[in-house]
Amino acid sequence: MPMLEIRRHSKRNGDEAVHLSQEGVELARWSGTLMGPFQTVATSVAPRARETAIAMGFAVTVELPTLHNVNAFLQESQAASYDVGAPFTRLARLVARRGSAVSDYAHALARQWSELLAPLGPGDAALVIGHGGHIECGLVALFPEADHDEWGPLFGYMEGARLHYDSAAGRFHDIEFVRN
């Protein structure tokens, strides 16, 4: 079965910085030595995501387009920061609201990931470098019945998850979290 590794981009100097910091390049370089090879390496269009993959030692083969409702997603997902409960549980409540911007965005992101894995064969792997808050919502959409209270904090730099994909069933299973 194919495997998908999803990681948040590496460090930058502040939330407004477009590019990785030197510390971020070094963290990505180190992380890259611990994984791979990948048949597909996909990143968002943001320079920090592409820079992370390259610093890890992987050529980017797919640039994932920004989803059309990203601004509505960002506005609506801010509500999760005021909600109570564990971080993934708060996001899960937003993702569960069918027709909401967060739900639509999370499910569209999950579809992007499924489309990346569909052509891969047994033993193949893909890497996606994305963004904090986004990739967590995509994971919740893929695993709506999970005990989200057990998933821990939102992802820090270079953290993420590994998922296995059942090509015959067209779905992901067996999530494993990767923490620093």
Salt bridges, closest charged atoms under 4 A:
GLU5 OE2 - ARG7 NH2 2.66
GLU5 OE1 - ARG162 NE 2.85
GLU23 OE2 - LYS11 NZ 2.88
GLU51 OE2 - HIS19 ND1 2.34
GLU63 OE2 - ARG50 NH2 3.28
ASP83 OD2 - ARG93 NE 2.93
GLU159 OE1 - ARG179 NH1 3.42
ASP174 OD2 - HIS173 ND1 2.69
GLU176 OE2 - ARG162 NH1 3.08
